[in-house]
């Protein structure tokens, strides 16, 4: 019975879930930032390519 009471008080599982959610949100933010930066870099390289082709 003591084991069940101790298990009910234990919050380490909740803490692990919270850390997991924070890590997931950070991951989504990084993916979004990299996607946006990647699009901008691709546009820049396309502009350079077009500029060199018209030379």
PDB file of N, CA, C, O and CB in Angstrom:
ATOM      1  N   UNK A   1       0.822  -1.193   0.000  1.00  0.00           N
ATOM      2  CA  UNK A   1       0.000   0.000   0.000  1.00  0.00           C
ATOM      3  C   UNK A   1       0.867   1.259   0.000  1.00  0.00           C
ATOM      4  O   UNK A   1       0.521   2.262  -0.625  1.00  0.00           O
ATOM      5  CB  UNK A   1      -0.936  -0.003   1.206  1.00  0.00           C
ATOM      6  N   UNK A   2       1.989   1.196   0.702  1.00  0.00           N
ATOM      7  CA  UNK A   2       2.878   2.351   0.738  1.00  0.00           C
ATOM      8  C   UNK A   2       3.401   2.676  -0.663  1.00  0.00           C
ATOM      9  O   UNK A   2       3.599   3.838  -1.020  1.00  0.00           O
ATOM     10  CB  UNK A   2       4.050   2.095   1.700  1.00  0.00           C
ATOM     11  N   UNK A   3       3.620   1.610  -1.448  1.00  0.00           N
ATOM     12  CA  UNK A   3       4.125   1.804  -2.803  1.00  0.00           C
ATOM     13  C   UNK A   3       3.141   2.627  -3.638  1.00  0.00           C
ATOM     14  O   UNK A   3       3.552   3.526  -4.372  1.00  0.00           O
ATOM     15  CB  UNK A   3       4.388   0.445  -3.474  1.00  0.00           C
ATOM     16  N   UNK A   4       1.851   2.326  -3.530  1.00  0.00           N
ATOM     17  CA  UNK A   4       0.838   3.070  -4.289  1.00  0.00           C
ATOM     18  C   UNK A   4       0.755   4.529  -3.837  1.00  0.00           C
ATOM     19  O   UNK A   4       0.585   5.428  -4.661  1.00  0.00           O
ATOM     20  CB  UNK A   4      -0.533   2.400  -4.138  1.00  0.00           C
ATOM     21  N   UNK A   5       0.874   4.760  -2.543  1.00  0.00           N
ATOM     22  CA  UNK A   5       0.845   6.130  -2.039  1.00  0.00           C
ATOM     23  C   UNK A   5       2.065   6.899  -2.527  1.00  0.00           C
ATOM     24  O   UNK A   5       1.963   8.061  -2.921  1.00  0.00           O
ATOM     25  CB  UNK A   5       0.786   6.143  -0.501  1.00  0.00           C
ATOM     26  N   UNK A   6       3.217   6.241  -2.498  1.00  0.00           N
ATOM     27  CA  UNK A   6       4.445   6.879  -2.974  1.00  0.00           C
ATOM     28  C   UNK A   6       4.361   7.148  -4.477  1.00  0.00           C
ATOM     29  O   UNK A   6       4.791   8.198  -4.954  1.00  0.00           O
ATOM     30  CB  UNK A   6       5.672   5.997  -2.655  1.00  0.00           C
ATOM     31  N   UNK A   7       3.803   6.188  -5.216  1.00  0.00           N
ATOM     32  CA  UNK A   7       3.653   6.339  -6.660  1.00  0.00           C
ATOM     33  C   UNK A   7       2.699   7.484  -7.003  1.00  0.00           C
ATOM     34  O   UNK A   7       2.936   8.219  -7.962  1.00  0.00           O
ATOM     35  CB  UNK A   7       3.150   5.031  -7.279  1.00  0.00           C
ATOM     36  N   UNK A   8       1.633   7.642  -6.236  1.00  0.00           N
ATOM     37  CA  UNK A   8       0.664   8.706  -6.479  1.00  0.00           C
ATOM     38  C   UNK A   8       1.269  10.084  -6.232  1.00  0.00           C
ATOM     39  O   UNK A   8       0.902  11.050  -6.901  1.00  0.00           O
ATOM     40  CB  UNK A   8      -0.562   8.513  -5.598  1.00  0.00           C
ATOM     41  N   UNK A   9       2.203  10.185  -5.267  1.00  0.00           N
ATOM     42  CA  UNK A   9       2.843  11.460  -4.967  1.00  0.00           C
ATOM     43  C   UNK A   9       3.952  11.809  -5.956  1.00  0.00           C
ATOM     44  O   UNK A   9       4.310  12.979  -6.100  1.00  0.00           O
ATOM     45  CB  UNK A   9       3.404  11.432  -3.567  1.00  0.00           C
ATOM     46  N   UNK A  10       4.489  10.817  -6.628  1.00  0.00           N
ATOM     47  CA  UNK A  10       5.638  11.020  -7.511  1.00  0.00           C
ATOM     48  C   UNK A  10       5.239  11.894  -8.705  1.00  0.00           C
ATOM     49  O   UNK A  10       4.262  11.607  -9.396  1.00  0.00           O
ATOM     50  CB  UNK A  10       6.197   9.658  -7.999  1.00  0.00           C
ATOM     51  N   UNK A  11       6.002  12.956  -8.936  1.00  0.00           N
ATOM     52  CA  UNK A  11       5.713  13.864 -10.043  1.00  0.00           C
ATOM     53  C   UNK A  11       6.793  13.827 -11.115  1.00  0.00           C
ATOM     54  O   UNK A  11       6.794  14.671 -12.011  1.00  0.00           O
ATOM     55  CB  UNK A  11       5.556  15.276  -9.526  1.00  0.00           C
ATOM     56  N   UNK A  12       7.705  12.877 -11.043  1.00  0.00           N
ATOM     57  CA  UNK A  12       8.791  12.835 -12.024  1.00  0.00           C
ATOM     58  C   UNK A  12       8.274  12.533 -13.423  1.00  0.00           C
ATOM     59  O   UNK A  12       8.840  13.015 -14.405  1.00  0.00           O
ATOM     60  CB  UNK A  12       9.827  11.792 -11.621  1.00  0.00           C
ATOM     61  N   UNK A  13       7.217  11.750 -13.531  1.00  0.00           N
ATOM     62  CA  UNK A  13       6.638  11.467 -14.849  1.00  0.00           C
ATOM     63  C   UNK A  13       6.046  12.726 -15.471  1.00  0.00           C
ATOM     64  O   UNK A  13       6.203  12.966 -16.668  1.00  0.00           O
ATOM     65  CB  UNK A  13       5.559  10.381 -14.739  1.00  0.00           C
ATOM     66  N   UNK A  14       5.373  13.521 -14.664  1.00  0.00           N
ATOM     67  CA  UNK A  14       4.794  14.772 -15.153  1.00  0.00           C
ATOM     68  C   UNK A  14       5.902  15.727 -15.588  1.00  0.00           C
ATOM     69  O   UNK A  14       5.764  16.432 -16.587  1.00  0.00           O
ATOM     70  CB  UNK A  14       3.910  15.430 -14.066  1.00  0.00           C
ATOM     71  N   UNK A  15       6.986  15.748 -14.845  1.00  0.00           N
ATOM     72  CA  UNK A  15       8.111  16.621 -15.196  1.00  0.00           C
ATOM     73  C   UNK A  15       8.720  16.181 -16.518  1.00  0.00           C
ATOM     74  O   UNK A  15       9.065  17.017 -17.353  1.00  0.00           O
ATOM     75  CB  UNK A  15       9.183  16.612 -14.083  1.00  0.00           C
ATOM     76  N   UNK A  16       8.854  14.876 -16.711  1.00  0.00           N
ATOM     77  CA  UNK A  16       9.407  14.367 -17.968  1.00  0.00           C
ATOM     78  C   UNK A  16       8.507  14.735 -19.139  1.00  0.00           C
ATOM     79  O   UNK A  16       8.998  15.086 -20.211  1.00  0.00           O
ATOM     80  CB  UNK A  16       9.591  12.842 -17.900  1.00  0.00           C
ATOM     81  N   UNK A  17       7.212  14.659 -18.946  1.00  0.00           N
ATOM     82  CA  UNK A  17       6.273  15.031 -20.010  1.00  0.00           C
ATOM     83  C   UNK A  17       6.389  16.520 -20.314  1.00  0.00           C
ATOM     84  O   UNK A  17       6.355  16.915 -21.480  1.00  0.00           O
ATOM     85  CB  UNK A  17       4.820  14.675 -19.609  1.00  0.00           C
ATOM     86  N   UNK A  18       6.523  17.338 -19.300  1.00  0.00           N
ATOM     87  CA  UNK A  18       6.671  18.781 -19.513  1.00  0.00           C
ATOM     88  C   UNK A  18       7.937  19.089 -20.292  1.00  0.00           C
ATOM     89  O   UNK A  18       7.925  19.905 -21.213  1.00  0.00           O
ATOM     90  CB  UNK A  18       6.687  19.524 -18.175  1.00  0.00           C
ATOM     91  N   UNK A  19       9.035  18.431 -19.919  1.00  0.00           N
ATOM     92  CA  UNK A  19      10.282  18.638 -20.661  1.00  0.00           C
ATOM     93  C   UNK A  19      10.141  18.160 -22.101  1.00  0.00           C
ATOM     94  O   UNK A  19      10.679  18.779 -23.019  1.00  0.00           O
ATOM     95  CB  UNK A  19      11.448  17.906 -19.973  1.00  0.00           C
ATOM     96  N   UNK A  20       9.433  17.083 -22.295  1.00  0.00           N
ATOM     97  CA  UNK A  20       9.203  16.585 -23.647  1.00  0.00           C
ATOM     98  C   UNK A  20       8.408  17.571 -24.483  1.00  0.00           C
ATOM     99  O   UNK A  20       8.722  17.789 -25.653  1.00  0.00           O
ATOM    100  CB  UNK A  20       8.483  15.256 -23.600  1.00  0.00           C
ATOM    101  N   UNK A  21       7.387  18.165 -23.896  1.00  0.00           N
ATOM    102  CA  UNK A  21       6.582  19.160 -24.611  1.00  0.00           C
ATOM    103  C   UNK A  21       7.397  20.406 -24.940  1.00  0.00           C
ATOM    104  O   UNK A  21       7.273  20.964 -26.030  1.00  0.00           O
ATOM    105  CB  UNK A  21       5.356  19.547 -23.782  1.00  0.00           C
ATOM    106  N   UNK A  22       8.227  20.837 -24.003  1.00  0.00           N
ATOM    107  CA  UNK A  22       9.077  22.004 -24.258  1.00  0.00           C
ATOM    108  C   UNK A  22      10.048  21.705 -25.393  1.00  0.00           C
ATOM    109  O   UNK A  22      10.252  22.535 -26.279  1.00  0.00           O
ATOM    110  CB  UNK A  22       9.851  22.410 -22.982  1.00  0.00           C
ATOM    111  N   UNK A  23      10.648  20.513 -25.362  1.00  0.00           N
ATOM    112  CA  UNK A  23      11.583  20.127 -26.432  1.00  0.00           C
ATOM    113  C   UNK A  23      10.876  20.070 -27.778  1.00  0.00           C
ATOM    114  O   UNK A  23      11.443  20.482 -28.790  1.00  0.00           O
ATOM    115  CB  UNK A  23      12.230  18.764 -26.122  1.00  0.00           C
ATOM    116  N   UNK A  24       9.652  19.569 -27.806  1.00  0.00           N
ATOM    117  CA  UNK A  24       8.890  19.501 -29.051  1.00  0.00           C
ATOM    118  C   UNK A  24       8.595  20.902 -29.586  1.00  0.00           C
ATOM    119  O   UNK A  24       8.720  21.143 -30.787  1.00  0.00           O
ATOM    120  CB  UNK A  24       7.579  18.730 -28.834  1.00  0.00           C
ATOM    121  N   UNK A  25       8.210  21.817 -28.714  1.00  0.00           N
ATOM    122  CA  UNK A  25       7.924  23.188 -29.145  1.00  0.00           C
ATOM    123  C   UNK A  25       9.184  23.879 -29.669  1.00  0.00           C
ATOM    124  O   UNK A  25       9.133  24.608 -30.660  1.00  0.00           O
ATOM    125  CB  UNK A  25       7.326  23.996 -27.986  1.00  0.00           C
ATOM    126  N   UNK A  26      10.305  23.646 -29.002  1.00  0.00           N
ATOM    127  CA  UNK A  26      11.565  24.218 -29.484  1.00  0.00           C
ATOM    128  C   UNK A  26      11.906  23.644 -30.846  1.00  0.00           C
ATOM    129  O   UNK A  26      12.362  24.370 -31.729  1.00  0.00           O
ATOM    130  CB  UNK A  26      12.711  23.950 -28.487  1.00  0.00           C
ATOM    131  N   UNK A  27      11.690  22.345 -31.024  1.00  0.00           N
ATOM    132  CA  UNK A  27      11.949  21.706 -32.311  1.00  0.00           C
ATOM    133  C   UNK A  27      11.094  22.290 -33.424  1.00  0.00           C
ATOM    134  O   UNK A  27      11.585  22.536 -34.526  1.00  0.00           O
ATOM    135  CB  UNK A  27      11.704  20.218 -32.211  1.00  0.00           C
ATOM    136  N   UNK A  28       9.833  22.511 -33.142  1.00  0.00           N
ATOM    137  CA  UNK A  28       8.942  23.117 -34.144  1.00  0.00           C
ATOM    138  C   UNK A  28       9.413  24.523 -34.495  1.00  0.00           C
ATOM    139  O   UNK A  28       9.388  24.916 -35.662  1.00  0.00           O
ATOM    140  CB  UNK A  28       7.484  23.158 -33.626  1.00  0.00           C
ATOM    141  N   UNK A  29       9.839  25.275 -33.497  1.00  0.00           N
ATOM    142  CA  UNK A  29      10.352  26.630 -33.749  1.00  0.00           C
ATOM    143  C   UNK A  29      11.603  26.608 -34.613  1.00  0.00           C
ATOM    144  O   UNK A  29      11.751  27.429 -35.519  1.00  0.00           O
ATOM    145  CB  UNK A  29      10.654  27.337 -32.430  1.00  0.00           C
ATOM    146  N   UNK A  30      12.504  25.668 -34.336  1.00  0.00           N
ATOM    147  CA  UNK A  30      13.728  25.570 -35.132  1.00  0.00           C
ATOM    148  C   UNK A  30      13.405  25.179 -36.563  1.00  0.00           C
ATOM    149  O   UNK A  30      13.967  25.746 -37.499  1.00  0.00           O
ATOM    150  CB  UNK A  30      14.698  24.555 -34.513  1.00  0.00           C
ATOM    151  N   UNK A  31      12.515  24.224 -36.746  1.00  0.00           N
ATOM    152  CA  UNK A  31      12.135  23.800 -38.101  1.00  0.00           C
ATOM    153  C   UNK A  31      11.521  24.963 -38.868  1.00  0.00           C
ATOM    154  O   UNK A  31      11.823  25.155 -40.046  1.00  0.00           O
ATOM    155  CB  UNK A  31      11.144  22.616 -38.046  1.00  0.00           C
ATOM    156  N   UNK A  32      10.662  25.739 -38.215  1.00  0.00           N
ATOM    157  CA  UNK A  32      10.033  26.884 -38.869  1.00  0.00           C
ATOM    158  C   UNK A  32      11.078  27.921 -39.265  1.00  0.00           C
ATOM    159  O   UNK A  32      11.036  28.456 -40.373  1.00  0.00           O
ATOM    160  CB  UNK A  32       8.980  27.516 -37.949  1.00  0.00           C
ATOM    161  N   UNK A  33      12.004  28.204 -38.373  1.00  0.00           N
ATOM    162  CA  UNK A  33      13.036  29.202 -38.663  1.00  0.00           C
ATOM    163  C   UNK A  33      13.929  28.744 -39.803  1.00  0.00           C
ATOM    164  O   UNK A  33      14.241  29.531 -40.697  1.00  0.00           O
ATOM    165  CB  UNK A  33      13.880  29.480 -37.417  1.00  0.00           C
ATOM    166  N   UNK A  34      14.342  27.490 -39.786  1.00  0.00           N
ATOM    167  CA  UNK A  34      15.219  26.971 -40.842  1.00  0.00           C
ATOM    168  C   UNK A  34      14.503  26.967 -42.185  1.00  0.00           C
ATOM    169  O   UNK A  34      15.114  27.258 -43.213  1.00  0.00           O
ATOM    170  CB  UNK A  34      15.702  25.550 -40.498  1.00  0.00           C
ATOM    171  N   UNK A  35      13.229  26.645 -42.187  1.00  0.00           N
ATOM    172  CA  UNK A  35      12.461  26.658 -43.435  1.00  0.00           C
ATOM    173  C   UNK A  35      12.384  28.064 -44.011  1.00  0.00           C
ATOM    174  O   UNK A  35      12.582  28.262 -45.209  1.00  0.00           O
ATOM    175  CB  UNK A  35      11.048  26.106 -43.205  1.00  0.00           C
ATOM    176  N   UNK A  36      12.097  29.039 -43.155  1.00  0.00           N
ATOM    177  CA  UNK A  36      12.006  30.427 -43.629  1.00  0.00           C
ATOM    178  C   UNK A  36      13.350  30.944 -44.116  1.00  0.00           C
ATOM    179  O   UNK A  36      13.422  31.594 -45.159  1.00  0.00           O
ATOM    180  CB  UNK A  36      11.480  31.332 -42.520  1.00  0.00           C
ATOM    181  N   UNK A  37      14.407  30.665 -43.378  1.00  0.00           N
ATOM    182  CA  UNK A  37      15.736  31.111 -43.782  1.00  0.00           C
ATOM    183  C   UNK A  37      16.148  30.414 -45.071  1.00  0.00           C
ATOM    184  O   UNK A  37      16.752  31.030 -45.948  1.00  0.00           O
ATOM    185  CB  UNK A  37      16.768  30.840 -42.668  1.00  0.00           C
ATOM    186  N   UNK A  38      15.822  29.128 -45.187  1.00  0.00           N
ATOM    187  CA  UNK A  38      16.142  28.383 -46.400  1.00  0.00           C
ATOM    188  C   UNK A  38      15.477  28.979 -47.626  1.00  0.00           C
ATOM    189  O   UNK A  38      16.087  29.043 -48.693  1.00  0.00           O
ATOM    190  CB  UNK A  38      15.730  26.939 -46.247  1.00  0.00           C
ATOM    191  N   UNK A  39      14.248  29.410 -47.490  1.00  0.00           N
ATOM    192  CA  UNK A  39      13.534  30.034 -48.604  1.00  0.00           C
ATOM    193  C   UNK A  39      14.202  31.341 -49.011  1.00  0.00           C
ATOM    194  O   UNK A  39      14.344  31.632 -50.199  1.00  0.00           O
ATOM    195  CB  UNK A  39      12.066  30.284 -48.230  1.00  0.00           C
ATOM    196  N   UNK A  40      14.606  32.119 -48.027  1.00  0.00           N
ATOM    197  CA  UNK A  40      15.279  33.393 -48.313  1.00  0.00           C
ATOM    198  C   UNK A  40      16.634  33.157 -48.994  1.00  0.00           C
ATOM    199  O   UNK A  40      16.991  33.873 -49.929  1.00  0.00           O
ATOM    200  CB  UNK A  40      15.474  34.204 -47.009  1.00  0.00           C
ATOM    201  N   UNK A  41      17.373  32.174 -48.533  1.00  0.00           N
ATOM    202  CA  UNK A  41      18.672  31.878 -49.137  1.00  0.00           C
ATOM    203  C   UNK A  41      18.495  31.387 -50.570  1.00  0.00           C
ATOM    204  O   UNK A  41      19.258  31.761 -51.461  1.00  0.00           O
ATOM    205  CB  UNK A  41      19.432  30.827 -48.302  1.00  0.00           C
ATOM    206  N   UNK A  42      17.492  30.552 -50.785  1.00  0.00           N
ATOM    207  CA  UNK A  42      17.231  30.063 -52.140  1.00  0.00           C
ATOM    208  C   UNK A  42      16.873  31.225 -53.063  1.00  0.00           C
ATOM    209  O   UNK A  42      17.331  31.264 -54.205  1.00  0.00           O
ATOM    210  CB  UNK A  42      16.095  29.013 -52.133  1.00  0.00           C
ATOM    211  N   UNK A  43      16.078  32.154 -52.598  1.00  0.00           N
ATOM    212  CA  UNK A  43      15.721  33.315 -53.409  1.00  0.00           C
ATOM    213  C   UNK A  43      16.958  34.158 -53.721  1.00  0.00           C
ATOM    214  O   UNK A  43      17.097  34.666 -54.834  1.00  0.00           O
ATOM    215  CB  UNK A  43      14.663  34.169 -52.687  1.00  0.00           C
ATOM    216  N   UNK A  44      17.845  34.307 -52.757  1.00  0.00           N
ATOM    217  CA  UNK A  44      19.073  35.073 -52.972  1.00  0.00           C
ATOM    218  C   UNK A  44      19.950  34.404 -54.025  1.00  0.00           C
ATOM    219  O   UNK A  44      20.465  35.072 -54.921  1.00  0.00           O
ATOM    220  CB  UNK A  44      19.850  35.226 -51.654  1.00  0.00           C
ATOM    221  N   UNK A  45      20.119  33.097 -53.920  1.00  0.00           N
ATOM    222  CA  UNK A  45      20.925  32.382 -54.911  1.00  0.00           C
ATOM    223  C   UNK A  45      20.298  32.449 -56.304  1.00  0.00           C
ATOM    224  O   UNK A  45      21.011  32.534 -57.303  1.00  0.00           O
ATOM    225  CB  UNK A  45      21.103  30.925 -54.491  1.00  0.00           C
ATOM    226  N   UNK A  46      18.968  32.410 -56.368  1.00  0.00           N
ATOM    227  CA  UNK A  46      18.297  32.542 -57.653  1.00  0.00           C
ATOM    228  C   UNK A  46      18.539  33.934 -58.264  1.00  0.00           C
ATOM    229  O   UNK A  46      18.729  34.061 -59.473  1.00  0.00           O
ATOM    230  CB  UNK A  46      16.790  32.285 -57.488  1.00  0.00           C
ATOM    231  N   UNK A  47      18.528  34.968 -57.417  1.00  0.00           N
ATOM    232  CA  UNK A  47      18.815  36.315 -57.895  1.00  0.00           C
ATOM    233  C   UNK A  47      20.242  36.423 -58.421  1.00  0.00           C
ATOM    234  O   UNK A  47      20.481  37.060 -59.447  1.00  0.00           O
ATOM    235  CB  UNK A  47      18.589  37.331 -56.782  1.00  0.00           C
ATOM    236  N   UNK A  48      21.190  35.803 -57.720  1.00  0.00           N
ATOM    237  CA  UNK A  48      22.581  35.810 -58.159  1.00  0.00           C
ATOM    238  C   UNK A  48      22.715  35.060 -59.471  1.00  0.00           C
ATOM    239  O   UNK A  48      23.409  35.519 -60.378  1.00  0.00           O
ATOM    240  CB  UNK A  48      23.496  35.190 -57.091  1.00  0.00           C
ATOM    241  N   UNK A  49      22.067  33.925 -59.584  1.00  0.00           N
ATOM    242  CA  UNK A  49      22.119  33.129 -60.801  1.00  0.00           C
ATOM    243  C   UNK A  49      21.556  33.915 -61.995  1.00  0.00           C
ATOM    244  O   UNK A  49      22.151  33.927 -63.073  1.00  0.00           O
ATOM    245  CB  UNK A  49      21.343  31.815 -60.610  1.00  0.00           C
ATOM    246  N   UNK A  50      20.417  34.561 -61.795  1.00  0.00           N
ATOM    247  CA  UNK A  50      19.818  35.348 -62.865  1.00  0.00           C
ATOM    248  C   UNK A  50      20.700  36.525 -63.241  1.00  0.00           C
ATOM    249  O   UNK A  50      20.821  36.869 -64.417  1.00  0.00           O
ATOM    250  CB  UNK A  50      18.440  35.840 -62.454  1.00  0.00           C
ATOM    251  N   UNK A  51      21.325  37.151 -62.226  1.00  0.00           N
ATOM    252  CA  UNK A  51      22.215  38.271 -62.505  1.00  0.00           C
ATOM    253  C   UNK A  51      23.437  37.842 -63.316  1.00  0.00           C
ATOM    254  O   UNK A  51      23.874  38.563 -64.214  1.00  0.00           O
ATOM    255  CB  UNK A  51      22.659  38.918 -61.204  1.00  0.00           C
ATOM    256  N   UNK A  52      23.979  36.690 -63.005  1.00  0.00           N
ATOM    257  CA  UNK A  52      25.127  36.192 -63.754  1.00  0.00           C
ATOM    258  C   UNK A  52      24.744  35.737 -65.157  1.00  0.00           C
ATOM    259  O   UNK A  52      25.542  35.854 -66.087  1.00  0.00           O
ATOM    260  CB  UNK A  52      25.777  35.049 -63.005  1.00  0.00           C
ATOM    261  N   UNK A  53      23.544  35.226 -65.312  1.00  0.00           N
ATOM    262  CA  UNK A  53      23.092  34.767 -66.628  1.00  0.00           C
ATOM    263  C   UNK A  53      22.870  35.953 -67.564  1.00  0.00           C
ATOM    264  O   UNK A  53      23.062  35.826 -68.773  1.00  0.00           O
ATOM    265  CB  UNK A  53      21.796  33.941 -66.498  1.00  0.00           C
ATOM    266  N   UNK A  54      22.471  37.092 -67.027  1.00  0.00           N
ATOM    267  CA  UNK A  54      22.207  38.268 -67.850  1.00  0.00           C
ATOM    268  C   UNK A  54      23.454  39.081 -68.126  1.00  0.00           C
ATOM    269  O   UNK A  54      23.379  40.125 -68.774  1.00  0.00           O
ATOM    270  CB  UNK A  54      21.183  39.137 -67.189  1.00  0.00           C
ATOM    271  N   UNK A  55      24.576  38.632 -67.655  1.00  0.00           N
ATOM    272  CA  UNK A  55      25.822  39.352 -67.829  1.00  0.00           C
ATOM    273  C   UNK A  55      26.386  39.230 -69.184  1.00  0.00           C
ATOM    274  O   UNK A  55      27.443  39.794 -69.466  1.00  0.00           O
ATOM    275  CB  UNK A  55      26.807  38.900 -66.869  1.00  0.00           C
TER     276      UNK A  55
END
